[in-house]
Amino acid sequence: MPVPARNTLAIVGAGPIGLEAALAALDAGLDVHVFERGEAGAHPLAWGHVRMFTPWRMNIGPASRVHLDRAGWTAPAPDLHPTGRELVERYLEPVARLEELKPRLHLHAQVVHIGRQGLLKGESVGSKARREHPFRLLVRDPGGRENFLHAFSLIDASGVYGQPNWAGDGGIPARSELYLAPQMSYHPDDVLGLGRERYAGKRVMVVGSGTSAATTVLALADLARAAPGTQVVWAARRPLAQVLPPIPDDPLSERHRLYARARALAGGGESTVTPIGDARVEGFEFNAATHRYRVTLMIGEQPRVEEVERVIVNTGFGPDDSLYRELQVHECYASRGPMRLSAALLDSGATDCLDRPAFGADVLANPEPDFYILGHKSYGRRPDFLLETGYRQVADVVARLTEEQQASTARS
């Protein structure tokens, strides 16, 4: 096998962070290629009906902005808040169409596994000697054909949206959840748009107590006003009084609005919404004759059974670590993000995403040389990641990879 050039960089994921990293790497003189299992921006497109908390000025990467401006792009108004679809159509798709990036962007190319050429996970433990062995990527095309590709540096920016958490107590599936999961929803469905027919006039359970669950419950409450018979059962793990507490002087107006409306519903503000706090999901049953679910909840030590026609599980997301199972990655036992970053986030003492510092390459580094997990995946299961933070990660990591590549070239 021909040895790849020292300046080769592979990026997994063509979302906002992956595309920003690719352009920053190009500007730094790296030979970069991006591999995306779907379309560019597939994750934000999947929640395309949801409006973001952050305005456009916080969602555009600096390297991407330079390249787009050079291509004659018209930027959106900086203080407007895009939906996921608008983020893709007005920003990510124009980035993906840039002439300098198109030949380096490989869509519908799924990276299945990553290792090191000629090394196993347990060999050369913690040694920089692993840097002399290029990364080995097993990549699958839409027809199922597989090939090996190699690069000396690697960034995983594949996100977390594709790996939703389970509904059951303790973070594991509830009874029969594994069997019934394919017919339930695990993402914030577009209940007022594409999913309207599925939910209108139905009794729907939403499981979760974070922003995704609140977004879904609010949309279903709006649907109930227009479609008689629509009812919502909101099963929140937290006590209802603790659901999305207010943030004093919150500068993010969209977040402030969502939180306030969610608290009103959690307090029983709508007759069509039944909020249940301190709820743990014990099991699901499905009656194929009536097309109804019986959901068993535990409220303290007391069981409670709710019958519904639809179930939406919005309990958050987590990283897919199977990609880098054969690499030396120190993973946090709580968040499942990289250990150094997880510890730094905890030690920062910040309680809001706007106050969290964006840590640099030293904190983002793994025991595996020249391998970085960036973007939301670097936060593991934590929900408080900002694109603005990811763009700062990119700038620092690309600078570090460029330094390492130049040093390796000088040594050789």
NULOLO-78440 format. One line per 3 residues: number of its first residue (from 1); their letters; for each residue x negated, z negated, y negated of C-alpha. Coordinates in steps of 0.02 Angstrom, whole numbers, plus 50000, padded with zeros to 5 digits. Layout:
N
NUM) a) X/Z/Y ~ ...
! end
This chain:
412
1) mpv) 50000/50000/50000 ~ 49930/50045/49829 ~ 49900/49889/49725
4) par) 50012/49888/49569 ~ 49934/49878/49398 ~ 49901/49706/49327
7) ntl) 50023/49733/49184 ~ 50173/49762/49297 ~ 50327/49653/49266
10) aiv) 50489/49653/49366 ~ 50646/49578/49290 ~ 50798/49532/49393
13) gag) 50959/49548/49293 ~ 51014/49665/49152 ~ 51113/49542/49048
16) pig) 51069/49489/48870 ~ 50912/49393/48923 ~ 50848/49521/49048
19) lea) 50866/49666/48926 ~ 50786/49567/48784 ~ 50641/49522/48899
22) ala) 50619/49705/48947 ~ 50605/49763/48766 ~ 50491/49619/48717
25) ald) 50381/49662/48866 ~ 50376/49846/48818 ~ 50323/49797/48643
28) agl) 50183/49692/48719 ~ 50118/49838/48823 ~ 50181/49780/48993
31) dvh) 50241/49903/49125 ~ 50415/49831/49148 ~ 50561/49877/49262
34) vfe) 50733/49794/49267 ~ 50839/49781/49424 ~ 51026/49748/49409
37) rge) 51147/49740/49556 ~ 51293/49805/49450 ~ 51311/49875/49275
40) aga) 51216/49813/49123 ~ 51307/49660/49057 ~ 51413/49642/49214
43) hpl) 51436/49454/49193 ~ 51500/49451/49012 ~ 51608/49601/49055
46) awg) 51687/49496/49194 ~ 51743/49368/49065 ~ 51773/49503/48936
49) hvr) 51937/49431/48872 ~ 51857/49265/48823 ~ 51799/49242/48643
52) mft) 51627/49163/48625 ~ 51596/49000/48532 ~ 51445/49075/48444
55) pwr) 51449/49213/48311 ~ 51360/49380/48323 ~ 51209/49317/48225
58) mni) 51170/49196/48367 ~ 51196/49322/48507 ~ 51077/49465/48466
61) gpa) 50897/49457/48526 ~ 50760/49494/48397 ~ 50668/49624/48502
64) srv) 50832/49711/48544 ~ 50881/49711/48361 ~ 50720/49798/48310
67) hld) 50743/49935/48440 ~ 50928/49958/48401 ~ 50898/49969/48214
70) rag) 50765/50100/48245 ~ 50895/50200/48344 ~ 51022/50194/48202
73) wta) 51135/50058/48274 ~ 51271/49982/48165 ~ 51268/49794/48183
76) pap) 51431/49695/48193 ~ 51476/49573/48054 ~ 51360/49424/48084
79) dlh) 51490/49286/48068 ~ 51623/49360/48181 ~ 51642/49293/48358
82) ptg) 51635/49426/48494 ~ 51728/49425/48658 ~ 51629/49457/48816
85) rel) 51688/49637/48817 ~ 51636/49661/48636 ~ 51465/49588/48674
88) ver) 51442/49720/48808 ~ 51518/49870/48719 ~ 51443/49840/48547
91) yle) 51274/49768/48598 ~ 51219/49773/48780 ~ 51275/49951/48818
94) pva) 51184/50021/48664 ~ 51028/49925/48719 ~ 51042/49997/48895
97) rle) 51055/50173/48821 ~ 50894/50160/48722 ~ 50780/50305/48769
100) elk) 50629/50192/48791 ~ 50724/50079/48912 ~ 50832/50200/49014
103) prl) 50697/50256/49137 ~ 50650/50073/49168 ~ 50827/50010/49198
106) hlh) 50883/50021/49380 ~ 51069/49990/49395 ~ 51157/49956/49561
109) aqv) 50990/49900/49630 ~ 51009/49729/49709 ~ 50856/49620/49730
112) vhi) 50892/49533/49895 ~ 50733/49429/49922 ~ 50568/49397/49834
115) grq) 50401/49344/49909 ~ 50214/49367/49885 ~ 50123/49510/49969
118) gll) 50018/49437/50111 ~ 50066/49254/50078 ~ 50195/49133/50146
121) kge) 50278/48997/50043 ~ 50169/48859/50116 ~ 50002/48946/50092
124) svg) 49883/48919/49944 ~ 49997/48780/49885 ~ 49985/48754/49697
127) ska) 49837/48872/49688 ~ 49812/49004/49556 ~ 49742/49111/49697
130) rre) 49923/49160/49731 ~ 49911/49261/49570 ~ 49800/49387/49661
133) hpf) 49945/49434/49776 ~ 50081/49538/49693 ~ 50263/49491/49707
136) rll) 50356/49586/49843 ~ 50538/49628/49806 ~ 50662/49686/49937
139) vrd) 50782/49799/49840 ~ 50944/49872/49909 ~ 51036/50024/49838
142) pgg) 51225/50053/49841 ~ 51211/50147/50006 ~ 51128/49998/50091
145) ren) 50955/50077/50095 ~ 50813/49954/50064 ~ 50640/49973/49990
148) flh) 50496/49859/49942 ~ 50434/49858/49763 ~ 50286/49761/49693
151) afs) 50236/49684/49527 ~ 50111/49553/49470 ~ 50235/49461/49357
154) lid) 50417/49419/49384 ~ 50563/49354/49278 ~ 50726/49301/49357
157) asg) 50863/49320/49226 ~ 51006/49346/49348 ~ 51118/49209/49277
160) vyg) 51240/49095/49367 ~ 51412/49175/49344 ~ 51409/49252/49518
163) qpn) 51397/49081/49603 ~ 51550/48975/49561 ~ 51558/48794/49617
166) wag) 51682/48734/49748 ~ 51842/48638/49710 ~ 51817/48497/49834
169) dgg) 51761/48319/49805 ~ 51573/48292/49807 ~ 51539/48474/49761
172) ipa) 51576/48539/49937 ~ 51727/48642/49992 ~ 51893/48553/50014
175) rse) 51983/48568/50180 ~ 52024/48752/50215 ~ 51943/48807/50051
178) lyl) 51814/48915/50137 ~ 51953/49006/50230 ~ 52068/49025/50079
181) apq) 51935/49059/49946 ~ 51951/49250/49954 ~ 52133/49239/49896
184) msy) 52103/49110/49759 ~ 52015/49139/49593 ~ 51851/49057/49542
187) hpd) 51830/49130/49368 ~ 51928/49122/49203 ~ 52058/49255/49243
190) dvl) 52132/49366/49107 ~ 52305/49292/49130 ~ 52373/49368/48969
193) glg) 52306/49542/49006 ~ 52255/49619/49171 ~ 52311/49466/49271
196) rer) 52478/49442/49183 ~ 52586/49509/49325 ~ 52497/49397/49451
199) yag) 52533/49237/49354 ~ 52691/49265/49252 ~ 52836/49161/49316
202) krv) 52725/49069/49442 ~ 52673/48889/49465 ~ 52484/48889/49446
205) mvv) 52356/48753/49479 ~ 52196/48754/49378 ~ 52055/48643/49445
208) gsg) 51920/48588/49323 ~ 51893/48490/49164 ~ 51766/48594/49065
211) tsa) 51780/48737/48943 ~ 51817/48871/49074 ~ 51963/48771/49143
214) att) 52025/48733/48968 ~ 52017/48917/48922 ~ 52122/48962/49073
217) vla) 52249/48822/49046 ~ 52273/48870/48863 ~ 52301/49052/48910
220) lad) 52427/49002/49044 ~ 52518/48890/48919 ~ 52531/49041/48803
223) lar) 52595/49146/48948 ~ 52726/49014/48987 ~ 52799/49035/48812
226) aap) 52823/49221/48843 ~ 52863/49221/49029 ~ 52998/49094/49079
229) gtq) 52962/49003/49241 ~ 52774/48996/49217 ~ 52710/48821/49249
232) vvw) 52535/48748/49252 ~ 52464/48602/49350 ~ 52297/48552/49274
235) aar) 52193/48450/49398 ~ 52047/48374/49302 ~ 51913/48269/49385
238) rpl) 51887/48170/49225 ~ 52013/48047/49152 ~ 52126/48145/49036
241) aqv) 52068/48044/48885 ~ 51890/48107/48917 ~ 51929/48292/48928
244) lpp) 51827/48387/48798 ~ 51803/48247/48671 ~ 51790/48301/48488
247) ipd) 51620/48342/48413 ~ 51605/48269/48238 ~ 51589/48405/48104
250) dpl) 51576/48538/48240 ~ 51500/48694/48157 ~ 51567/48806/48297
253) ser) 51745/48840/48240 ~ 51799/48926/48401 ~ 51740/48779/48505
256) hrl) 51827/48656/48388 ~ 51990/48752/48405 ~ 51980/48762/48596
259) yar) 51937/48578/48617 ~ 52077/48521/48502 ~ 52209/48625/48591
262) ara) 52145/48570/48762 ~ 52155/48386/48715 ~ 52334/48412/48656
265) lag) 52381/48487/48825 ~ 52288/48351/48919 ~ 52392/48226/48822
268) gge) 52554/48304/48882 ~ 52587/48412/48730 ~ 52675/48553/48827
271) stv) 52822/48534/48947 ~ 52757/48682/49049 ~ 52588/48599/49080
274) tpi) 52569/48451/49198 ~ 52398/48370/49171 ~ 52329/48260/49311
277) gda) 52171/48161/49274 ~ 52049/48073/49392 ~ 52095/48205/49521
280) rve) 51987/48249/49669 ~ 52037/48398/49777 ~ 52049/48347/49959
283) gfe) 52122/48502/50042 ~ 52223/48662/50034 ~ 52359/48729/50146
286) fna) 52440/48900/50129 ~ 52611/48950/50195 ~ 52608/49136/50228
289) ath) 52798/49143/50238 ~ 52830/49066/50067 ~ 52663/49119/49987
292) ryr) 52640/48943/49921 ~ 52495/48821/49927 ~ 52505/48636/49963
295) vtl) 52359/48556/49873 ~ 52314/48378/49917 ~ 52236/48280/49775
298) mig) 52165/48105/49781 ~ 52204/48000/49627 ~ 52097/47847/49657
301) eqp) 52144/47802/49836 ~ 52319/47877/49824 ~ 52356/48053/49889
304) rve) 52464/48170/49785 ~ 52527/48338/49848 ~ 52567/48481/49730
307) eve) 52650/48645/49783 ~ 52595/48798/49685 ~ 52593/48987/49703
310) rvi) 52422/49021/49630 ~ 52257/48925/49622 ~ 52118/48950/49494
313) vnt) 51958/48850/49521 ~ 51855/48833/49360 ~ 51729/48700/49408
316) gfg) 51573/48781/49340 ~ 51432/48886/49412 ~ 51261/48863/49490
319) pdd) 51102/48963/49523 ~ 51071/49071/49676 ~ 50903/49005/49735
322) sly) 50902/49112/49892 ~ 50813/49249/49793 ~ 50654/49146/49772
325) rel) 50663/49037/49928 ~ 50491/49101/49983 ~ 50410/49060/49815
328) qvh) 50340/48893/49760 ~ 50475/48830/49643 ~ 50499/48646/49599
331) ecy) 50688/48629/49582 ~ 50780/48485/49499 ~ 50881/48386/49625
334) asr) 51021/48361/49498 ~ 51041/48523/49400 ~ 50952/48640/49523
337) gpm) 50858/48716/49377 ~ 50666/48717/49365 ~ 50606/48536/49368
340) rls) 50498/48535/49211 ~ 50634/48609/49103 ~ 50769/48498/49178
343) aal) 50665/48343/49141 ~ 50627/48402/48964 ~ 50811/48434/48929
346) lds) 50854/48260/48992 ~ 50715/48179/48891 ~ 50764/48271/48732
349) gat) 50912/48155/48709 ~ 51014/48295/48631 ~ 51200/48285/48666
352) dcl) 51252/48457/48603 ~ 51190/48633/48642 ~ 51154/48664/48458
355) drp) 51032/48518/48453 ~ 50934/48557/48612 ~ 50758/48624/48582
358) afg) 50705/48789/48660 ~ 50556/48743/48767 ~ 50410/48861/48787
361) adv) 50312/48938/48930 ~ 50221/48777/48977 ~ 50387/48692/49016
364) lan) 50466/48848/49092 ~ 50319/48878/49210 ~ 50339/48853/49398
367) pep) 50207/48808/49526 ~ 50218/48993/49572 ~ 50100/49082/49451
370) dfy) 50178/49211/49335 ~ 50356/49178/49395 ~ 50485/49122/49267
373) ilg) 50670/49084/49277 ~ 50748/49121/49107 ~ 50920/49121/49030
376) hks) 51068/49021/49093 ~ 50990/49011/49267 ~ 50848/48908/49195
379) ygr) 50979/48774/49152 ~ 51041/48769/49331 ~ 51216/48697/49338
382) rpd) 51212/48637/49159 ~ 51345/48725/49052 ~ 51262/48702/48881
385) fll) 51151/48857/48872 ~ 51148/48969/48718 ~ 51090/49151/48712
388) etg) 50989/49103/48558 ~ 50891/48981/48668 ~ 50860/49117/48797
391) yrq) 50789/49235/48668 ~ 50663/49103/48616 ~ 50618/49078/48799
394) vad) 50587/49265/48814 ~ 50471/49275/48664 ~ 50360/49133/48725
397) vva) 50355/49186/48907 ~ 50316/49369/48870 ~ 50174/49313/48757
400) rlt) 50107/49202/48897 ~ 50120/49340/49029 ~ 50029/49459/48912
403) eeq) 49888/49333/48890 ~ 49875/49306/49078 ~ 49875/49493/49112
406) qas) 49736/49523/48986 ~ 49635/49380/49059 ~ 49656/49446/49236
409) tar) 49604/49621/49181 ~ 49449/49550/49097 ~ 49402/49452/49255
412) s) 49418/49607/49363
! end
